[in-house]
Structure formats: structure tokens, C-alpha cells
Amino acid sequence: MAKRTASAKKQARASVRRTQRNRAVRSEVKTKIVKARRSLTEAPVAESERYAVALEAVRALDRAASKGVLHRNNAARRKARLTRQLVKLGGMPAKAPGKASGRGAPAAAPASKASGKAPDKKAAAKKK
């Protein structure tokens, strides 16, 4: 059935504009990822150059995810793969010294009580 209402026609026009814009962003991301992979695998390139190209690809992925063009998990997966390749070739350190791993493990948990619970403000106010 054809779109008849004015709002439906307007949404169709807006959809075409969004599609073009999203396609351009997606294409840019793909291009930067391909350039980064080529800099990692092809002829000898300075390490700083490799890192810069990979960082540019990561930024493009972040931008696309923030705009909603790519799903954030999709962008995270692509960044992880690119970073893994970079680390494998020695382009950057595997872990930054003094930083906790990004997998949810805290660096040092505070040992406030034996029970492991945080102090309850309401219970402390009742005791007073």
C-alpha cells in the first residue's frame, strides 16, 4: 500500500537522508579499518605510524557507535580485533603499567568490614 499521509511521506524522505548519511559513516569506518590492517601486515612501517593509523580507525568506530550507525558491541568487537592484531605485531603494549584490566576486575577492593557490605547510613542514623 502506498504511503499517503503527509507524515509518512516526510518519514520516507528522512529515512533516505539517514540511510545516505549512515552509509557514508559505515564506509569511512571500513576504509580506515582496512588501512589500519594493511599498515599492520604489509611493508615495514614505523611503529608510531602503525599506532596512529590504528588509533584513527578506533576513533572512527567510536564515532559511528556514538551516532548509532553501528551497535556499540559491534564497534567494541572490531576494536578488540584490531587491537589484538596491533599487540601481536608489537605495535603497542599489551597492558598499560599500573592499570587494572578492563574486564571488571577491580584493582584493589576496600576492606571496610568483615561482612563485605558497605556501611548503611540509615542504620548508623538510628544508632545515634
Rosetta constraint file for C-alpha pairs under 8 A:
AtomPair CA 3 CA 8 HARMONIC 5.94 0.50
AtomPair CA 3 CA 9 HARMONIC 6.26 0.50
AtomPair CA 4 CA 8 HARMONIC 6.77 0.50
AtomPair CA 4 CA 9 HARMONIC 6.93 0.50
AtomPair CA 5 CA 9 HARMONIC 6.37 0.50
AtomPair CA 6 CA 10 HARMONIC 6.17 0.50
AtomPair CA 7 CA 11 HARMONIC 6.12 0.50
AtomPair CA 8 CA 12 HARMONIC 6.19 0.50
AtomPair CA 9 CA 13 HARMONIC 6.37 0.50
AtomPair CA 10 CA 14 HARMONIC 6.19 0.50
AtomPair CA 11 CA 15 HARMONIC 5.95 0.50
AtomPair CA 12 CA 16 HARMONIC 6.42 0.50
AtomPair CA 13 CA 17 HARMONIC 6.55 0.50
AtomPair CA 14 CA 18 HARMONIC 6.17 0.50
AtomPair CA 15 CA 19 HARMONIC 5.99 0.50
AtomPair CA 16 CA 20 HARMONIC 6.31 0.50
AtomPair CA 17 CA 21 HARMONIC 6.28 0.50
AtomPair CA 18 CA 22 HARMONIC 5.94 0.50
AtomPair CA 19 CA 23 HARMONIC 5.97 0.50
AtomPair CA 20 CA 24 HARMONIC 6.28 0.50
AtomPair CA 21 CA 25 HARMONIC 6.38 0.50
AtomPair CA 22 CA 26 HARMONIC 6.06 0.50
AtomPair CA 22 CA 69 HARMONIC 5.76 0.50
AtomPair CA 23 CA 27 HARMONIC 6.02 0.50
AtomPair CA 24 CA 28 HARMONIC 6.19 0.50
AtomPair CA 25 CA 29 HARMONIC 6.28 0.50
AtomPair CA 25 CA 64 HARMONIC 6.60 0.50
AtomPair CA 25 CA 69 HARMONIC 7.37 0.50
AtomPair CA 26 CA 30 HARMONIC 6.27 0.50
AtomPair CA 26 CA 64 HARMONIC 7.30 0.50
AtomPair CA 26 CA 69 HARMONIC 7.13 0.50
AtomPair CA 26 CA 70 HARMONIC 7.76 0.50
AtomPair CA 27 CA 31 HARMONIC 6.15 0.50
AtomPair CA 28 CA 32 HARMONIC 6.24 0.50
AtomPair CA 28 CA 60 HARMONIC 7.64 0.50
AtomPair CA 29 CA 33 HARMONIC 6.21 0.50
AtomPair CA 29 CA 57 HARMONIC 6.66 0.50
AtomPair CA 29 CA 60 HARMONIC 5.62 0.50
AtomPair CA 29 CA 61 HARMONIC 6.14 0.50
AtomPair CA 29 CA 64 HARMONIC 7.62 0.50
AtomPair CA 30 CA 34 HARMONIC 6.17 0.50
AtomPair CA 31 CA 35 HARMONIC 6.22 0.50
AtomPair CA 32 CA 36 HARMONIC 6.10 0.50
AtomPair CA 32 CA 53 HARMONIC 7.69 0.50
AtomPair CA 32 CA 56 HARMONIC 7.15 0.50
AtomPair CA 32 CA 57 HARMONIC 5.02 0.50
AtomPair CA 32 CA 60 HARMONIC 7.58 0.50
AtomPair CA 33 CA 37 HARMONIC 6.17 0.50
AtomPair CA 33 CA 54 HARMONIC 7.44 0.50
AtomPair CA 33 CA 57 HARMONIC 5.37 0.50
AtomPair CA 33 CA 82 HARMONIC 7.87 0.50
AtomPair CA 34 CA 38 HARMONIC 6.13 0.50
AtomPair CA 35 CA 39 HARMONIC 6.16 0.50
AtomPair CA 35 CA 53 HARMONIC 7.25 0.50
AtomPair CA 36 CA 40 HARMONIC 6.33 0.50
AtomPair CA 36 CA 50 HARMONIC 7.06 0.50
AtomPair CA 36 CA 53 HARMONIC 5.29 0.50
AtomPair CA 36 CA 54 HARMONIC 5.04 0.50
AtomPair CA 36 CA 57 HARMONIC 6.75 0.50
AtomPair CA 37 CA 41 HARMONIC 6.24 0.50
AtomPair CA 37 CA 54 HARMONIC 7.90 0.50
AtomPair CA 37 CA 82 HARMONIC 7.46 0.50
AtomPair CA 38 CA 42 HARMONIC 5.52 0.50
AtomPair CA 39 CA 43 HARMONIC 7.51 0.50
AtomPair CA 39 CA 45 HARMONIC 6.85 0.50
AtomPair CA 39 CA 50 HARMONIC 5.85 0.50
AtomPair CA 39 CA 53 HARMONIC 7.49 0.50
AtomPair CA 40 CA 50 HARMONIC 6.30 0.50
AtomPair CA 40 CA 85 HARMONIC 7.57 0.50
AtomPair CA 40 CA 86 HARMONIC 6.80 0.50
AtomPair CA 40 CA 89 HARMONIC 7.31 0.50
AtomPair CA 45 CA 49 HARMONIC 6.59 0.50
AtomPair CA 45 CA 50 HARMONIC 6.72 0.50
AtomPair CA 46 CA 50 HARMONIC 6.46 0.50
AtomPair CA 47 CA 51 HARMONIC 6.17 0.50
AtomPair CA 47 CA 91 HARMONIC 5.56 0.50
AtomPair CA 48 CA 52 HARMONIC 6.06 0.50
AtomPair CA 48 CA 91 HARMONIC 7.74 0.50
AtomPair CA 49 CA 53 HARMONIC 6.20 0.50
AtomPair CA 50 CA 54 HARMONIC 6.17 0.50
AtomPair CA 50 CA 86 HARMONIC 7.97 0.50
AtomPair CA 50 CA 91 HARMONIC 6.67 0.50
AtomPair CA 51 CA 55 HARMONIC 5.95 0.50
AtomPair CA 51 CA 86 HARMONIC 7.68 0.50
AtomPair CA 51 CA 91 HARMONIC 6.23 0.50
AtomPair CA 51 CA 92 HARMONIC 7.11 0.50
AtomPair CA 52 CA 56 HARMONIC 6.16 0.50
AtomPair CA 53 CA 57 HARMONIC 6.43 0.50
AtomPair CA 54 CA 58 HARMONIC 6.27 0.50
AtomPair CA 54 CA 82 HARMONIC 7.26 0.50
AtomPair CA 54 CA 83 HARMONIC 7.76 0.50
AtomPair CA 54 CA 86 HARMONIC 7.79 0.50
AtomPair CA 55 CA 59 HARMONIC 6.17 0.50
AtomPair CA 56 CA 60 HARMONIC 6.27 0.50
AtomPair CA 57 CA 61 HARMONIC 6.27 0.50
AtomPair CA 58 CA 62 HARMONIC 6.21 0.50
AtomPair CA 58 CA 79 HARMONIC 5.91 0.50
AtomPair CA 59 CA 63 HARMONIC 6.13 0.50
AtomPair CA 60 CA 64 HARMONIC 6.17 0.50
AtomPair CA 61 CA 65 HARMONIC 6.14 0.50
AtomPair CA 61 CA 70 HARMONIC 7.89 0.50
AtomPair CA 61 CA 75 HARMONIC 5.56 0.50
AtomPair CA 61 CA 78 HARMONIC 7.96 0.50
AtomPair CA 61 CA 79 HARMONIC 7.36 0.50
AtomPair CA 62 CA 66 HARMONIC 6.10 0.50
AtomPair CA 62 CA 75 HARMONIC 6.79 0.50
AtomPair CA 63 CA 67 HARMONIC 6.24 0.50
AtomPair CA 64 CA 68 HARMONIC 6.25 0.50
AtomPair CA 64 CA 69 HARMONIC 5.19 0.50
AtomPair CA 64 CA 70 HARMONIC 5.62 0.50
AtomPair CA 64 CA 75 HARMONIC 7.91 0.50
AtomPair CA 65 CA 69 HARMONIC 5.88 0.50
AtomPair CA 65 CA 70 HARMONIC 4.77 0.50
AtomPair CA 65 CA 71 HARMONIC 5.73 0.50
AtomPair CA 65 CA 72 HARMONIC 5.10 0.50
AtomPair CA 65 CA 75 HARMONIC 6.24 0.50
AtomPair CA 66 CA 72 HARMONIC 7.60 0.50
AtomPair CA 68 CA 72 HARMONIC 7.87 0.50
AtomPair CA 70 CA 74 HARMONIC 6.48 0.50
AtomPair CA 70 CA 75 HARMONIC 6.42 0.50
AtomPair CA 71 CA 75 HARMONIC 6.36 0.50
AtomPair CA 72 CA 76 HARMONIC 6.09 0.50
AtomPair CA 73 CA 77 HARMONIC 6.06 0.50
AtomPair CA 74 CA 78 HARMONIC 6.31 0.50
AtomPair CA 75 CA 79 HARMONIC 6.13 0.50
AtomPair CA 76 CA 80 HARMONIC 6.10 0.50
AtomPair CA 77 CA 81 HARMONIC 6.28 0.50
AtomPair CA 78 CA 82 HARMONIC 6.22 0.50
AtomPair CA 79 CA 83 HARMONIC 5.99 0.50
AtomPair CA 80 CA 84 HARMONIC 5.96 0.50
AtomPair CA 81 CA 85 HARMONIC 6.33 0.50
AtomPair CA 82 CA 86 HARMONIC 6.28 0.50
AtomPair CA 83 CA 87 HARMONIC 6.09 0.50
AtomPair CA 84 CA 88 HARMONIC 6.05 0.50
AtomPair CA 85 CA 89 HARMONIC 6.42 0.50
AtomPair CA 86 CA 90 HARMONIC 6.33 0.50
AtomPair CA 86 CA 91 HARMONIC 5.13 0.50
AtomPair CA 86 CA 92 HARMONIC 6.48 0.50
AtomPair CA 87 CA 91 HARMONIC 5.60 0.50
AtomPair CA 87 CA 92 HARMONIC 5.42 0.50
AtomPair CA 87 CA 93 HARMONIC 6.34 0.50
AtomPair CA 87 CA 94 HARMONIC 5.80 0.50
AtomPair CA 95 CA 99 HARMONIC 7.50 0.50
AtomPair CA 95 CA 101 HARMONIC 7.81 0.50
AtomPair CA 99 CA 107 HARMONIC 7.82 0.50
AtomPair CA 100 CA 105 HARMONIC 7.21 0.50
AtomPair CA 100 CA 106 HARMONIC 6.63 0.50
AtomPair CA 100 CA 107 HARMONIC 5.29 0.50
AtomPair CA 101 CA 105 HARMONIC 6.47 0.50
AtomPair CA 101 CA 106 HARMONIC 7.87 0.50
AtomPair CA 101 CA 107 HARMONIC 7.95 0.50
AtomPair CA 111 CA 116 HARMONIC 7.23 0.50
AtomPair CA 112 CA 116 HARMONIC 7.10 0.50
AtomPair CA 112 CA 118 HARMONIC 7.43 0.50
AtomPair CA 113 CA 117 HARMONIC 6.74 0.50
AtomPair CA 113 CA 118 HARMONIC 7.67 0.50
AtomPair CA 119 CA 124 HARMONIC 7.96 0.50
AtomPair CA 120 CA 124 HARMONIC 6.33 0.50
AtomPair CA 121 CA 125 HARMONIC 6.20 0.50
AtomPair CA 122 CA 126 HARMONIC 6.34 0.50
AtomPair CA 123 CA 127 HARMONIC 6.41 0.50
AtomPair CA 124 CA 128 HARMONIC 6.75 0.50
